[in-house]
Amino acid sequence: MCAGRTLEGAGCVTWWGFSPALDLLGAGPEREQGEVNVLLLGCADPRHILKTIAGLKDNDTLSVWLIENSMEVVARQLLLLFLSLTSTDSMGLHEKVEVFLEVLGNTEIRSQTEEILKYAATQLSLSVSDMLSTQIHPCLDTGFLKYKERDELARIFKEWLQPPSSILPISKTWDSRVRQYLGSRYDSKHGIYDWDLTMKMYQKGCGVINKQQYVKWRDRGVAFELREGHYQIANQSLLSNRIFGHRREKVAVRGYWGDIVSSPYLGFGIETDDKELLKKHNNQHVKTAQDISFANVLALFQSLSNRGSTPPLLLQASDHRDREECQTSEIQPESHSSLSHRKEQLPTHDCPSAGLSKKHPPQSEAQEKSLHYELMTVSGVRVFFLPLDSLTKLPEKHRYSRFFNTIYCSASMVHNLKPALKSIAAPKAILIVELCKYLLDLSKEQEAGFTEKVNEISLAAGFSPEQEDTSDVHAVFTLQEQ
């Protein structure tokens, strides 16, 4: 998505999705039930996972298999799922929603949120460094990742805990992106923001996005201000490295390289089943996309709590009986010396291990109480993180033959769909592809061309369009019978 200036506004790192949360099991002609395997390609955030869990029946079991296009996004997925699974006994439900949305969509966060982010980063670091012995949580499985990818995750979490001192403030990195994107139009940027909102977003059905909130996000990168407080601390999870050529050398520049146009309101803030939230007064929406995001995430977390339970402090080691084949044939084992070095260098944030087998320096009772967050175990749900290059290798593995009941592909990953996809799709499998409706830099002709290309790729992979599908946000296809 970073090829040329056409999509410069969307950025080259997808920190959030460009479509509303979707119950993936209800997208086809018949709802999937029982034991279901879902493959997510480039989802970027857990919106579809949370929405799908909320729609599960008591006897359903859901296994989600995630493939992203960068380890920074994998780290963010782990972080957001960690926050989602935090027990309401440890963190109040409203506070949990606020922290989740802040981390999701704000370049700058409150000090309280930073503490929680660092706590989560410490636990996640310990989990990926511990390798095969312990997982961070029974529902979150990183065991399929390659050793070098776990090393990369440990490095990313370490940067969240101890950010490099040489980088610019995130407010300046955001502003430099805006300057580069707008060029000579920068001095009239507020007029451009207004045009993008009223003539593009509103025309696409996003009338609930409040102008003041949207302009503030376009100016500073802060989408959710749900409490009175100072939003001044950099959200390290939204910073990443981008490689530039400089004097015939490659230089990594750390900054914000994500979306600066469409906004993080799309995932949870533009659709709702509660019609009260869509009411208008004097032809103006009473509630905003921020309000709707809060209400939707609150409802999803309530559903998660209803299905979940708080486990004992000592988590059991994850089951790896099916992983041996993947690691021996798909992952080349590396020396554990680098991982041991990583564990030695890992910074320790002042918090307990939340069930992981690591010892920390003694803390005061007040510190332990304020920084200890237990995680829920969600019945019948597991999320597996696969290596970045897995999609081309899955068809070669017997265990994935006719395996996935639902396959979801983001707009940024469409080019990775190949005819071999049908070999890993279960009978009557559903393919859902995110379209580019909310990528504001594209013209109507480019949108139509993208949709046409999606149809061609899906047909080549053995999927036919769903006749009842009239959505311009997602295209739905069904695997053709052999």
C-alpha positions as CSV (number, residue, x, y, z in Angstrom):
1,M,0.0,0.0,0.0
2,C,3.0,2.2,-0.1
3,A,3.8,2.0,-3.8
4,G,3.9,5.6,-5.0
5,R,2.1,8.7,-3.8
6,T,-1.4,7.3,-4.7
7,L,-1.8,5.8,-1.2
8,E,0.6,7.9,0.7
9,G,-2.2,9.0,3.0
10,A,-2.9,5.4,4.0
11,G,0.7,4.9,4.9
12,C,2.9,1.8,4.5
13,V,2.1,0.3,7.9
14,T,-1.6,-0.7,8.5
15,W,-2.1,0.1,12.1
16,W,-5.9,-0.3,11.9
17,G,-8.4,-1.6,9.4
18,F,-10.2,0.3,6.7
19,S,-13.6,-1.3,7.3
20,P,-16.1,-1.8,10.2
21,A,-15.9,-4.8,12.5
22,L,-17.5,-7.9,10.9
23,D,-18.9,-11.1,12.4
24,L,-17.0,-13.4,10.0
25,L,-19.1,-16.5,10.7
26,G,-22.3,-14.7,9.6
27,A,-21.0,-13.2,6.4
28,G,-21.9,-16.2,4.1
29,P,-25.3,-17.6,3.0
30,E,-25.4,-19.8,6.1
31,R,-23.9,-19.1,9.5
32,E,-20.9,-21.3,10.4
33,Q,-21.4,-23.4,13.5
34,G,-19.5,-25.9,15.6
35,E,-15.7,-26.1,15.2
36,V,-14.6,-23.3,12.9
37,N,-11.2,-22.4,11.6
38,V,-10.8,-18.8,10.3
39,L,-7.7,-17.4,8.5
40,L,-7.2,-13.7,8.7
41,L,-4.8,-12.0,6.3
42,G,-3.6,-8.5,7.1
43,C,-6.4,-7.7,9.5
44,A,-4.2,-5.2,11.4
45,D,-6.4,-5.0,14.5
46,P,-8.7,-7.4,16.5
47,R,-12.0,-5.9,15.5
48,H,-13.2,-8.9,13.4
49,I,-12.0,-11.3,16.1
50,L,-13.9,-9.5,18.8
51,K,-17.1,-9.2,16.7
52,T,-17.0,-12.9,15.7
53,I,-16.5,-14.0,19.3
54,A,-19.5,-11.9,20.4
55,G,-21.6,-13.9,17.9
56,L,-20.5,-17.4,19.0
57,K,-23.0,-19.9,20.4
58,D,-22.2,-21.7,23.6
59,N,-21.1,-24.9,21.9
60,D,-19.1,-23.2,19.1
61,T,-15.3,-23.3,19.1
62,L,-13.3,-20.8,17.1
63,S,-9.7,-21.1,16.0
64,V,-8.3,-17.9,14.4
65,W,-5.1,-18.1,12.4
66,L,-3.4,-14.7,11.8
67,I,-0.9,-13.7,9.1
68,E,0.2,-10.1,9.0
69,N,2.7,-8.3,6.8
70,S,5.1,-7.0,9.5
71,M,6.2,-7.9,13.0
72,E,5.3,-4.4,14.2
73,V,1.6,-5.2,13.4
74,V,1.9,-8.6,15.0
75,A,3.2,-6.9,18.2
76,R,0.2,-4.5,18.1
77,Q,-2.3,-7.4,17.6
78,L,-0.8,-9.1,20.6
79,L,-1.0,-5.9,22.6
80,L,-4.6,-5.2,21.7
81,L,-5.7,-8.7,22.4
82,F,-3.9,-8.6,25.7
83,L,-5.9,-5.5,26.6
84,S,-9.1,-7.1,25.4
85,L,-8.5,-10.2,27.6
86,T,-7.7,-8.3,30.7
87,S,-10.1,-9.3,33.4
88,T,-12.7,-6.8,34.6
89,D,-11.8,-7.8,38.1
90,S,-8.4,-6.2,37.5
91,M,-9.5,-3.3,35.4
92,G,-12.9,-1.7,35.3
93,L,-14.9,-2.3,32.1
94,H,-15.1,1.4,31.2
95,E,-11.4,2.0,31.9
96,K,-10.6,-1.0,29.8
97,V,-12.5,0.4,26.8
98,E,-10.8,3.8,27.2
99,V,-7.4,2.3,27.3
100,F,-8.1,0.0,24.3
101,L,-9.3,2.9,22.1
102,E,-6.4,5.1,23.2
103,V,-3.8,2.5,22.3
104,L,-5.7,1.7,19.1
105,G,-6.0,5.2,17.6
106,N,-4.0,7.8,19.5
107,T,-0.4,8.8,18.7
108,E,-0.4,10.4,22.2
109,I,-1.8,8.8,25.3
110,R,-2.2,9.5,29.0
111,S,0.4,8.5,31.6
112,Q,-1.9,5.9,33.1
113,T,-2.3,4.3,29.7
114,E,1.4,4.3,29.2
115,E,1.9,2.4,32.4
116,I,-0.6,-0.3,31.2
117,L,1.1,-0.4,27.8
118,K,4.5,-1.0,29.4
119,Y,3.0,-3.7,31.7
120,A,1.6,-5.5,28.7
121,A,4.9,-5.1,26.8
122,T,6.8,-6.7,29.7
123,Q,4.5,-9.7,29.9
124,L,4.5,-10.2,26.1
125,S,8.3,-9.8,26.0
126,L,8.7,-12.5,28.6
127,S,6.4,-14.8,26.7
128,V,8.1,-14.6,23.3
129,S,11.5,-14.9,25.0
130,D,10.5,-18.0,27.0
131,M,10.0,-19.7,23.6
132,L,8.4,-23.1,23.7
133,S,7.9,-23.5,27.5
134,T,5.2,-20.9,28.2
135,Q,2.6,-18.8,26.3
136,I,1.4,-15.4,27.5
137,H,-2.2,-16.8,27.5
138,P,-4.0,-20.1,26.6
139,C,-5.9,-18.2,24.0
140,L,-2.9,-16.5,22.4
141,D,-0.4,-18.9,20.7
142,T,2.8,-17.5,19.2
143,G,4.5,-20.9,19.0
144,F,4.3,-21.2,15.2
145,L,6.4,-18.0,14.7
146,K,10.0,-18.5,13.6
147,Y,12.8,-18.0,16.1
148,K,13.9,-14.8,14.3
149,E,10.4,-13.4,14.4
150,R,10.2,-14.0,18.1
151,D,13.5,-12.2,18.4
152,E,12.0,-9.3,16.4
153,L,9.0,-9.2,18.7
154,A,11.2,-9.1,21.7
155,R,13.1,-6.2,20.1
156,I,9.9,-4.3,19.4
157,F,8.6,-4.8,22.9
158,K,11.9,-3.6,24.3
159,E,11.6,-0.4,22.2
160,W,8.2,0.2,23.7
161,L,9.7,-0.1,27.2
162,Q,12.9,1.8,26.5
163,P,12.3,4.1,23.4
164,P,15.4,5.3,21.6
165,S,16.4,8.8,22.9
166,S,17.4,10.0,19.5
167,I,14.0,10.0,17.7
168,L,11.9,13.1,17.2
169,P,8.7,13.6,19.4
170,I,5.8,11.8,17.8
171,S,3.9,15.1,17.3
172,K,6.8,16.2,14.9
173,T,6.9,12.9,13.1
174,W,3.1,13.1,12.6
175,D,3.4,16.7,11.3
176,S,6.2,15.8,8.9
177,R,4.0,13.1,7.4
178,V,1.2,15.6,6.9
179,R,3.6,18.1,5.4
180,Q,5.0,15.5,3.0
181,Y,1.5,14.4,2.1
182,L,0.0,17.8,1.5
183,G,3.1,19.5,0.0
184,S,2.3,23.0,-1.1
185,R,-1.3,22.6,0.2
186,Y,-0.1,22.4,3.9
187,D,-0.9,26.0,4.7
188,S,-4.6,25.4,3.8
189,K,-4.7,22.0,5.5
190,H,-7.9,22.7,7.5
191,G,-9.8,23.4,4.3
192,I,-8.5,20.1,2.9
193,Y,-9.5,18.2,6.1
194,D,-13.0,19.7,5.8
195,W,-13.2,18.7,2.1
196,D,-12.1,15.1,2.8
197,L,-14.7,14.8,5.6
198,T,-17.7,16.4,4.0
199,M,-17.1,15.5,0.3
200,K,-15.6,12.1,0.9
201,M,-16.3,10.5,4.3
202,Y,-19.8,11.9,4.6
203,Q,-20.6,10.8,1.0
204,K,-19.5,7.3,2.0
205,G,-21.9,7.1,4.9
206,C,-19.7,8.3,7.7
207,G,-21.8,11.2,8.9
208,V,-21.3,10.3,12.5
209,I,-17.7,11.4,12.4
210,N,-17.6,14.7,14.2
211,K,-15.8,17.5,12.4
212,Q,-13.9,18.8,15.4
213,Q,-12.7,15.3,16.4
214,Y,-11.7,14.5,12.8
215,V,-9.8,17.7,12.4
216,K,-8.0,17.2,15.7
217,W,-7.0,13.7,14.6
218,R,-5.8,15.0,11.3
219,D,-3.8,17.7,13.1
220,R,-2.3,15.7,16.0
221,G,-3.1,12.0,15.5
222,V,-5.3,11.9,18.6
223,A,-8.7,10.3,17.8
224,F,-10.1,9.3,21.2
225,E,-10.1,11.8,24.2
226,L,-12.5,9.9,26.4
227,R,-11.3,11.4,29.7
228,E,-10.2,14.7,31.0
229,G,-6.4,14.5,31.1
230,H,-3.1,15.2,29.4
231,Y,-2.6,13.2,26.1
232,Q,1.1,14.0,25.8
233,I,3.0,10.8,26.0
234,A,4.0,9.0,22.7
235,N,2.1,5.8,22.0
236,Q,5.2,3.7,21.2
237,S,3.1,0.9,19.6
238,L,2.4,3.3,16.7
239,L,6.0,3.9,15.9
240,S,8.0,1.7,13.5
241,N,11.0,1.8,11.2
242,R,10.9,2.6,7.5
243,I,13.8,2.0,5.2
244,F,15.0,4.9,3.0
245,G,17.8,5.2,0.5
246,H,20.4,7.8,1.5
247,R,23.7,8.2,-0.5
248,R,23.5,4.7,-1.8
249,E,22.9,3.3,1.6
250,K,19.8,2.1,3.3
251,V,18.8,4.0,6.5
252,A,16.1,3.0,8.9
253,V,14.0,6.0,10.1
254,R,11.8,5.5,13.1
255,G,8.5,7.4,13.0
256,Y,4.8,7.2,12.3
257,W,4.2,5.6,8.9
258,G,0.5,4.7,9.2
259,D,-2.8,6.2,8.0
260,I,-3.2,10.0,8.3
261,V,-6.4,10.4,6.2
262,S,-9.1,7.8,6.8
263,S,-9.0,7.7,10.6
264,P,-9.3,4.9,13.3
265,Y,-13.0,5.6,13.6
266,L,-13.8,3.1,10.8
267,G,-13.3,-0.1,12.8
268,F,-15.8,0.5,15.6
269,G,-17.3,4.0,15.1
270,I,-19.4,4.2,11.9
271,E,-21.8,1.3,12.3
272,T,-24.0,0.2,15.2
273,D,-27.0,-1.9,15.9
274,D,-28.3,0.6,18.5
275,K,-30.3,3.0,16.5
276,E,-30.4,5.4,19.4
277,L,-26.8,6.2,18.7
278,L,-27.6,7.3,15.2
279,K,-30.3,9.8,16.1
280,K,-30.2,13.3,14.7
281,H,-31.2,16.7,16.0
282,N,-31.6,19.6,13.6
283,N,-30.1,17.3,10.9
284,Q,-26.9,16.8,13.0
285,H,-25.9,13.5,14.6
286,V,-26.3,13.7,18.4
287,K,-23.6,11.0,19.0
288,T,-20.2,11.0,17.4
289,A,-18.0,8.2,16.0
290,Q,-16.0,8.4,19.3
291,D,-19.3,7.8,21.3
292,I,-20.2,4.9,19.0
293,S,-16.7,3.4,19.2
294,F,-17.0,3.4,22.9
295,A,-20.4,1.8,22.9
296,N,-19.5,-0.9,20.4
297,V,-16.2,-1.8,22.1
298,L,-18.0,-1.8,25.5
299,A,-20.6,-4.3,24.1
300,L,-17.9,-6.5,22.6
301,F,-15.9,-6.6,25.9
302,Q,-19.1,-7.4,27.8
303,S,-19.7,-10.4,25.5
304,L,-16.1,-11.4,26.0
305,S,-16.5,-11.3,29.7
306,N,-19.6,-13.4,29.6
307,R,-17.8,-16.1,27.7
308,G,-14.5,-15.8,29.7
309,S,-13.3,-16.7,33.1
310,T,-10.3,-15.6,35.1
311,P,-7.7,-18.5,35.2
312,P,-5.3,-19.4,38.0
313,L,-2.2,-17.3,38.2
314,L,0.1,-20.0,36.9
315,L,-0.7,-20.6,33.2
316,Q,-0.2,-24.0,31.8
317,A,2.3,-24.5,29.0
318,S,0.6,-24.5,25.6
319,D,0.0,-27.7,23.7
320,H,2.6,-28.1,21.0
321,R,1.8,-31.5,19.6
322,D,0.7,-30.2,16.2
323,R,3.5,-27.7,16.0
324,E,6.5,-30.0,15.5
325,E,5.8,-30.5,11.8
326,C,5.4,-26.8,11.2
327,Q,8.7,-26.0,13.0
328,T,10.8,-28.7,11.4
329,S,9.6,-28.2,7.8
330,E,8.5,-24.6,7.7
331,I,10.8,-22.9,10.2
332,Q,14.6,-23.3,10.2
333,P,15.6,-23.6,13.9
334,E,18.1,-21.0,15.0
335,S,20.5,-21.1,17.9
336,H,19.0,-20.4,21.3
337,S,22.0,-18.2,22.2
338,S,20.4,-15.2,20.6
339,L,17.2,-15.8,22.6
340,S,19.1,-16.2,25.8
341,H,20.9,-13.0,25.1
342,R,17.6,-11.3,24.5
343,K,16.3,-12.5,27.8
344,E,19.3,-11.2,29.6
345,Q,18.9,-7.8,28.0
346,L,15.2,-7.5,28.5
347,P,14.3,-4.5,30.6
348,T,12.0,-5.2,33.5
349,H,9.1,-2.9,34.1
350,D,8.1,-2.7,37.7
351,C,5.2,-5.2,37.6
352,P,4.5,-8.8,38.6
353,S,4.7,-11.6,36.0
354,A,0.9,-12.2,35.7
355,G,1.3,-15.9,35.8
356,L,4.6,-16.2,33.8
357,S,7.4,-18.2,35.3
358,K,9.7,-15.2,35.9
359,K,10.9,-13.6,39.2
360,H,11.0,-9.9,39.7
361,P,12.4,-7.7,42.4
362,P,10.2,-7.3,45.5
363,Q,7.6,-4.6,45.2
364,S,5.4,-2.7,47.6
365,E,1.9,-3.9,48.1
366,A,0.5,-0.7,46.5
367,Q,2.7,-1.2,43.4
368,E,1.7,-4.8,43.0
369,K,-2.0,-4.0,43.4
370,S,-1.9,-1.2,40.9
371,L,0.1,-3.0,38.3
372,H,-1.2,-6.5,38.4
373,Y,-3.7,-7.4,35.6
374,E,-5.1,-10.9,35.3
375,L,-6.3,-12.2,31.9
376,M,-9.5,-14.0,31.2
377,T,-9.6,-17.4,29.5
378,V,-12.2,-17.3,26.8
379,S,-14.0,-20.7,26.4
380,G,-13.6,-22.3,23.0
381,V,-11.4,-19.6,21.4
382,R,-7.7,-19.7,20.3
383,V,-5.7,-17.3,18.2
384,F,-2.6,-18.6,16.4
385,F,0.0,-16.3,15.0
386,L,1.7,-17.6,11.9
387,P,5.0,-16.6,10.2
388,L,4.8,-13.6,7.8
389,D,5.5,-15.8,4.8
390,S,3.1,-18.6,5.7
391,L,0.4,-18.0,3.0
392,T,2.5,-19.5,0.2
393,K,3.6,-22.4,2.4
394,L,0.2,-23.4,3.9
395,P,-0.9,-25.3,0.7
396,E,2.2,-27.5,1.0
397,K,1.3,-28.7,4.5
398,H,-1.1,-31.6,4.8
399,R,-2.6,-30.4,8.1
400,Y,-4.0,-27.3,6.3
401,S,-5.6,-29.2,3.4
402,R,-9.3,-28.2,3.2
403,F,-8.9,-26.7,6.6
404,F,-10.2,-23.1,6.7
405,N,-14.0,-22.5,6.8
406,T,-13.6,-18.8,6.4
407,I,-10.8,-16.7,4.9
408,Y,-10.6,-13.0,5.4
409,C,-8.3,-10.8,3.3
410,S,-7.6,-7.1,3.8
411,A,-7.3,-4.7,0.9
412,S,-3.5,-4.5,1.6
413,M,-3.0,-8.3,1.2
414,V,-5.1,-9.0,-1.9
415,H,-2.1,-9.3,-4.1
416,N,-1.1,-12.4,-2.0
417,L,-4.2,-14.4,-3.0
418,K,-3.2,-17.2,-5.4
419,P,-5.0,-20.1,-7.0
420,A,-3.5,-22.5,-4.5
421,L,-5.8,-20.9,-1.9
422,K,-8.5,-23.3,-2.8
423,S,-6.4,-26.2,-1.5
424,I,-6.6,-24.9,2.1
425,A,-10.2,-24.0,1.9
426,A,-12.8,-26.3,3.5
427,P,-15.8,-27.4,1.4
428,K,-18.3,-24.5,1.0
429,A,-15.7,-22.1,2.5
430,I,-16.3,-18.4,2.5
431,L,-13.8,-15.8,1.2
432,I,-14.3,-12.3,2.4
433,V,-12.2,-9.5,0.9
434,E,-12.0,-6.0,2.2
435,L,-12.6,-3.4,-0.6
436,C,-11.1,0.0,-0.8
437,K,-14.2,2.1,-0.2
438,Y,-12.6,4.1,2.7
439,L,-9.2,4.7,1.1
440,L,-9.8,8.4,0.4
441,D,-6.9,8.8,-2.0
442,L,-8.4,6.6,-4.6
443,S,-10.8,7.9,-7.3
444,K,-14.1,6.1,-8.1
445,E,-12.5,4.6,-11.2
446,Q,-9.7,3.2,-9.1
447,E,-12.1,1.8,-6.6
448,A,-14.1,0.1,-9.4
449,G,-10.9,-1.2,-10.9
450,F,-9.8,-2.7,-7.5
451,T,-13.2,-4.4,-7.1
452,E,-12.9,-5.9,-10.5
453,K,-9.4,-7.1,-9.8
454,V,-10.6,-8.8,-6.6
455,N,-13.3,-10.6,-8.5
456,E,-10.7,-11.8,-11.1
457,I,-8.3,-13.1,-8.4
458,S,-11.1,-14.8,-6.4
459,L,-12.5,-16.6,-9.5
460,A,-8.9,-17.8,-10.3
461,A,-8.7,-19.2,-6.8
462,G,-11.9,-21.2,-7.3
463,F,-14.4,-18.9,-5.5
464,S,-17.6,-17.5,-7.0
465,P,-19.3,-14.3,-5.9
466,E,-22.1,-14.6,-3.4
467,Q,-25.3,-13.6,-5.3
468,E,-27.0,-11.9,-2.3
469,D,-23.9,-9.8,-1.5
470,T,-24.5,-6.1,-2.3
471,S,-21.9,-4.6,0.0
472,D,-19.4,-2.1,-1.3
473,V,-17.2,-2.5,1.9
474,H,-16.5,-6.3,1.6
475,A,-16.8,-8.7,-1.3
476,V,-18.0,-12.2,-0.3
477,F,-17.3,-15.4,-2.3
478,T,-18.1,-19.1,-1.9
479,L,-15.8,-21.9,-2.8
480,Q,-17.0,-23.6,-6.0
481,E,-17.8,-27.3,-5.8
482,Q,-15.2,-29.5,-7.4
